[in-house]
Amino acid sequence: MHSPEEEHDPNPPAASTAEPRTSFLEEKTFKARTVLVFGTISDSSAADISRRLLALDAESSMPIDMIVSSPGGHLESGDAIHDMIRFITAPVNMVGTGWVGSAATHLYLSVPKERRFCTPNTRFLIHQPSGGAGGPASDIAIHAQEIIKARERIAQTISKATGKAYEVVLQDIERDRWLSAEEAIEYGIVGRIITSKSELKPK
């Protein structure tokens, strides 16, 4: 026999609302044709973002809004998103907010300048890739060569997207270079500062 207290718990565990709410927000975000890139970029986040881009592209050729607030992360994962944005048919409006750094800046530059926006308080960071490889000297030498190639590739991307001379960009990314929204416009990274979604239309 169970006691009345066991049968009628006065404090039953609260029903979880996380999953329904997440599903609701996911559906709303999809319908709004918006993709969020927040936090560190990794293989898993690149796969998720690429999947969303492909799904939205299959749904319609209308523009997709991508909102980016990320310190960067895995360079090749950023490359995957960068290339996927160029792979799909639907145009992407890139909106920087918070901070956009490193690999996140690389994917931010995947769209034409007229589609690159940011909110007023956004900060941008450009720099060369970092190393840290260990192991035999021969492996370290290989990693060093790959870092040099990655640095050159990053500089070429920034140069092409901003109109800055390649040699100037190489010099600028030798150390961390932070830019405010206004400085990022002057550098050629950002096309326009916006304060509302209604301004998300290329001029």
NORGI-V369951 format. One record per residue. RES is the residue in three letters. NEAR is the number of other C-alpha atoms within 10 Angstrom. Layout:
# NORGI-V369951
{{RES:NEAR} {RES:NEAR}}
This chain:
# NORGI-V369951
{{MET:5} {HIS:7} {SER:7} {PRO:8} {GLU:8} {GLU:9} {GLU:9} {HIS:10} {ASP:9} {PRO:8} {ASN:6} {PRO:7} {PRO:7} {ALA:6} {ALA:6} {SER:8} {THR:8} {ALA:9} {GLU:9} {PRO:10} {ARG:11} {THR:11} {SER:11} {PHE:12} {LEU:12} {GLU:14} {GLU:12} {LYS:12} {THR:13} {PHE:17} {LYS:11} {ALA:12} {ARG:21} {THR:20} {VAL:22} {LEU:14} {VAL:21} {PHE:18} {GLY:16} {THR:15} {ILE:23} {SER:16} {ASP:16} {SER:10} {SER:17} {ALA:21} {ALA:14} {ASP:14} {ILE:21} {SER:20} {ARG:13} {ARG:17} {LEU:26} {LEU:16} {ALA:14} {LEU:22} {ASP:19} {ALA:12} {GLU:13} {SER:12} {SER:12} {MET:13} {PRO:17} {ILE:21} {ASP:19} {MET:20} {ILE:19} {VAL:24} {SER:22} {SER:22} {PRO:19} {GLY:24} {GLY:18} {HIS:16} {LEU:20} {GLU:15} {SER:21} {GLY:24} {ASP:17} {ALA:16} {ILE:26} {HIS:22} {ASP:14} {MET:19} {ILE:24} {ARG:13} {PHE:11} {ILE:17} {THR:16} {ALA:19} {PRO:17} {VAL:23} {ASN:23} {MET:27} {VAL:26} {GLY:29} {THR:20} {GLY:16} {TRP:25} {VAL:29} {GLY:25} {SER:24} {ALA:29} {ALA:32} {THR:26} {HIS:22} {LEU:25} {TYR:30} {LEU:21} {SER:22} {VAL:17} {PRO:18} {LYS:20} {GLU:14} {ARG:22} {ARG:25} {PHE:27} {CYS:28} {THR:17} {PRO:16} {ASN:14} {THR:19} {ARG:21} {PHE:26} {LEU:20} {ILE:24} {HIS:22} {GLN:23} {PRO:20} {SER:11} {GLY:12} {GLY:7} {ALA:13} {GLY:10} {GLY:7} {PRO:8} {ALA:10} {SER:9} {ASP:12} {ILE:15} {ALA:13} {ILE:11} {HIS:16} {ALA:16} {GLN:12} {GLU:14} {ILE:16} {ILE:14} {LYS:13} {ALA:17} {ARG:19} {GLU:18} {ARG:13} {ILE:25} {ALA:26} {GLN:18} {THR:18} {ILE:25} {SER:19} {LYS:14} {ALA:19} {THR:21} {GLY:13} {LYS:16} {ALA:13} {TYR:17} {GLU:12} {VAL:11} {VAL:21} {LEU:19} {GLN:12} {ASP:15} {ILE:18} {GLU:13} {ARG:11} {ASP:13} {ARG:13} {TRP:16} {LEU:20} {SER:15} {ALA:25} {GLU:18} {GLU:14} {ALA:21} {ILE:19} {GLU:13} {TYR:15} {GLY:19} {ILE:27} {VAL:27} {GLY:22} {ARG:23} {ILE:20} {ILE:15} {THR:12} {SER:8} {LYS:9} {SER:7} {GLU:12} {LEU:18} {LYS:11} {PRO:13} {LYS:8}}
